[in-house]
Amino acid sequence: MMSAAFWLLHESLAREAPGSEASTRNAIQRLPPLPAAPQVLDVGCGPGAQTLVLADTLRTRVAAIDIHQPFLDRLEKSAAERGLAELIETRNLSMDVLDYPPESIDLIWCEGGIYLLGVPAALRLWRPMLRRGGVVAFTECTWLTAQRPAEAAAFWSDSYPAMTTVAANTEAAEREGYEVTATFPLPAHDWWAEYYTPLQERIDQLRTRDEPDLRAVLDETQREIDLYARHGDSYGYVFYVACKVDRPGGDRASFIGM
């Protein structure tokens, strides 16, 4: 569970992870053909910058799911301001207890949040809800180079030890019954202009507060920003488009443990 200091740092940010409207649209363009009125879930939507793009581009109803109600409230306000309120339904629900019926969803979207479950576990958990040919599109922090700077390797070994390569994530998706049909790394702009610059401004604003818990969160976040400045060519967020495929003998095994 995130601390009060974490939420204080993030409460005014437009995004909770690197990304941009351009990258969201790029990923949408790489989707396979969808039904005329696809059933779409945006899982771990945060403040919903990408939710607005999904609803506006696909012109279909999007269920935006998060467990932090202030994010959902902000998304509802933004949707109303952009004339998209009728296309966006917010739900305060955890991504590991989605309650949609089997084979009822066409597209699951998850920018910046799949790490909370891990790629294999999330794809396994969500697969039964997808219709035949359904899609999961997600971003995941990924190693981009074979040589990993020692400082970056040490940081991510502590912060996210499951972080791996495009090839390994693709193989994991295939084991869970998907075909990865597209991948692309997010550009540095999505880190700096869209995420780290506003985050840095917020850190600087909060430095005046003498609160030990807050100071610890600010210091750790500053460490992450500084690390990307030094070693951001070795890792980054990658967009993955993974399509559900038929398995020999059907999908009964997908429901085990649900």
C-alpha positions in Angstrom: 0.0 0.0 0.0 1.3 3.4 -0.9 2.0 5.8 1.9 0.4 9.2 2.6 3.7 10.8 1.6 3.6 9.1 -1.8 0.1 10.3 -2.5 1.0 13.8 -1.5 3.8 13.8 -4.0 1.6 12.4 -6.8 -1.7 14.0 -6.1 -1.4 16.7 -8.8 0.4 14.8 -11.5 -1.2 14.3 -14.9 0.5 10.9 -15.2 1.7 8.1 -12.9 4.2 6.7 -15.3 6.0 7.8 -18.5 3.7 8.1 -21.5 2.1 10.5 -23.9 -1.0 11.0 -26.0 1.2 10.4 -29.1 2.4 7.0 -27.7 -1.1 6.0 -26.7 -2.3 6.7 -30.2 0.7 4.9 -31.7 -0.3 1.8 -29.7 -4.0 2.1 -30.8 -2.9 2.2 -34.4 -1.0 -1.1 -33.9 -4.1 -2.9 -32.5 -5.7 -5.7 -34.6 -9.2 -4.9 -36.0 -11.7 -4.6 -33.1 -15.5 -5.1 -33.1 -17.6 -2.1 -34.0 -18.3 -1.4 -30.4 -15.5 -3.0 -28.4 -15.7 -3.6 -24.7 -12.7 -1.9 -23.2 -11.1 -1.9 -19.8 -8.3 0.6 -18.8 -6.8 -1.2 -15.8 -4.8 0.9 -13.3 -5.9 4.0 -15.1 -4.5 6.6 -12.6 -5.6 10.1 -13.5 -6.7 8.8 -16.9 -4.7 10.7 -19.5 -4.7 7.6 -21.7 -8.3 6.8 -20.9 -9.4 10.1 -22.5 -7.4 9.2 -25.6 -8.9 5.7 -25.8 -12.5 6.9 -25.5 -11.9 9.8 -28.0 -10.1 7.6 -30.5 -12.2 4.4 -30.3 -15.5 6.2 -29.7 -16.6 3.4 -27.4 -17.3 3.1 -23.7 -14.2 2.6 -21.6 -14.3 1.2 -18.0 -11.5 3.0 -16.1 -10.4 1.0 -13.1 -8.2 2.1 -10.2 -8.2 1.8 -6.4 -7.3 5.5 -5.7 -10.7 7.4 -5.7 -9.1 10.9 -6.1 -7.7 9.7 -9.5 -11.1 8.5 -10.6 -12.7 11.8 -9.5 -10.2 13.8 -11.5 -10.8 11.6 -14.5 -14.5 12.1 -14.3 -14.0 15.9 -14.2 -11.6 15.8 -17.2 -14.0 13.6 -19.2 -16.9 16.0 -18.5 -14.7 19.0 -19.6 -13.8 17.2 -22.9 -17.3 16.0 -23.7 -16.4 12.4 -23.0 -18.4 11.7 -19.9 -20.8 9.4 -21.6 -18.0 7.2 -22.9 -16.1 6.8 -19.6 -17.2 4.7 -16.6 -15.0 4.8 -13.5 -14.8 1.9 -11.1 -12.9 1.7 -7.8 -11.6 -1.8 -8.2 -8.3 -3.7 -7.9 -6.8 -5.1 -11.0 -6.4 -8.5 -9.4 -10.1 -8.9 -8.7 -11.7 -7.8 -11.9 -15.3 -9.2 -11.9 -16.1 -9.3 -15.6 -17.6 -12.5 -17.1 -15.6 -14.9 -19.1 -15.1 -13.9 -22.8 -16.8 -10.5 -22.3 -13.9 -8.1 -23.0 -12.3 -7.1 -26.3 -9.4 -4.9 -25.1 -7.6 -4.5 -21.8 -5.3 -1.5 -21.6 -2.7 -1.0 -18.9 -0.2 1.8 -19.1 2.4 1.8 -16.3 0.6 -0.6 -13.9 1.1 -4.2 -14.9 4.2 -4.4 -12.7 1.9 -4.5 -9.7 1.0 -8.1 -10.6 3.9 -8.9 -12.9 3.5 -9.5 -16.6 2.9 -13.3 -16.5 0.5 -13.2 -13.6 -1.5 -10.3 -15.1 -1.8 -11.9 -18.5 -2.8 -15.2 -17.0 -5.4 -13.6 -14.7 -7.0 -11.4 -17.4 -7.0 -14.0 -20.3 -10.3 -15.7 -19.4 -12.1 -12.4 -19.6 -11.0 -11.8 -23.2 -13.1 -12.8 -26.1 -11.5 -14.9 -28.8 -8.9 -12.6 -30.5 -9.0 -10.1 -27.6 -6.0 -7.9 -26.8 -4.0 -6.7 -23.9 -2.0 -3.6 -24.6 0.4 -2.6 -21.8 3.6 -0.7 -21.0 6.3 -2.3 -18.9 9.7 -1.1 -17.7 12.2 -3.1 -19.7 15.9 -3.6 -20.2 16.9 -2.3 -23.6 20.6 -3.2 -23.8 22.6 -6.3 -23.1 25.1 -4.4 -21.1 23.5 -2.9 -17.9 25.2 -0.2 -16.0 26.0 -1.4 -12.5 24.2 1.5 -10.8 21.0 0.9 -12.8 21.2 -2.9 -12.3 21.5 -2.4 -8.5 18.7 0.1 -8.4 16.2 -2.0 -10.3 17.3 -5.2 -8.6 16.0 -3.6 -5.4 13.0 -1.7 -6.8 11.7 -4.1 -9.4 13.7 -7.4 -9.6 11.2 -8.9 -12.2 12.3 -6.3 -14.8 13.5 -8.1 -17.9 13.9 -7.8 -21.7 11.5 -7.5 -24.6 12.4 -11.1 -25.6 11.7 -12.4 -22.1 8.4 -10.6 -21.8 7.4 -11.8 -25.3 8.2 -15.4 -24.3 6.2 -15.0 -21.1 3.2 -13.8 -23.0 3.4 -16.7 -25.4 3.4 -19.1 -22.5 0.3 -17.5 -21.2 -1.6 -18.0 -24.5 -0.9 -14.7 -26.4 0.9 -13.6 -29.5 2.8 -10.4 -29.2 2.1 -8.6 -32.4 3.8 -5.2 -31.7 6.3 -3.6 -29.4 7.9 -0.2 -29.3 9.9 1.8 -26.7 8.5 5.0 -25.4 10.6 8.0 -26.5 12.7 10.0 -23.9 10.1 12.8 -24.3 7.5 10.6 -22.6 9.8 10.3 -19.5 11.0 13.9 -19.3 8.3 16.3 -20.6 5.3 14.1 -19.6 6.4 12.6 -16.3 9.8 13.5 -14.7 9.7 17.3 -15.3 6.3 17.7 -13.5 7.5 15.2 -10.8 10.7 17.2 -10.3 8.7 20.4 -9.9 6.5 18.7 -7.3 9.6 17.4 -5.4 11.0 20.9 -5.3 7.8 22.4 -4.0 7.6 19.8 -1.2 11.2 20.1 -0.1 10.2 23.0 2.3 8.3 20.6 4.5 10.2 19.0 7.3 8.6 15.6 7.5 10.8 12.5 7.7 8.4 10.2 5.8 7.9 12.7 3.0 11.7 13.4 2.8 12.4 9.7 2.4 9.9 9.5 -0.5 11.3 12.6 -2.1 14.8 11.3 -1.9 14.0 7.9 -3.4 12.1 9.6 -6.2 14.9 12.0 -6.9 17.3 9.0 -7.0 15.1 7.4 -9.7 15.0 10.6 -11.8 18.8 11.1 -11.5 19.4 7.5 -12.5 17.4 7.9 -15.7 19.3 11.0 -16.6 22.5 8.9 -16.4 21.4 5.6 -17.7 18.1 6.0 -19.5 19.6 4.6 -22.7 19.8 1.1 -21.0 16.2 0.8 -19.9 12.8 2.3 -20.6 9.1 1.7 -20.9 8.1 -0.5 -23.8 4.6 -0.8 -25.2 3.4 -4.4 -25.9 0.4 -5.4 -27.9 -0.5 -9.1 -27.0 -3.4 -10.9 -28.7 -5.1 -13.9 -27.2 -4.7 -17.0 -29.3 -6.4 -20.4 -29.2 -4.7 -23.2 -27.3 -4.8 -26.8 -28.3 -7.7 -28.5 -26.5 -9.4 -25.2 -25.6 -9.0 -22.8 -22.7 -10.2 -24.7 -19.7 -6.8 -24.4 -18.1 -7.1 -20.7 -18.2 -9.8 -20.8 -15.6 -7.9 -22.8 -13.0 -7.2 -20.6 -10.0 -9.6 -17.9 -10.9 
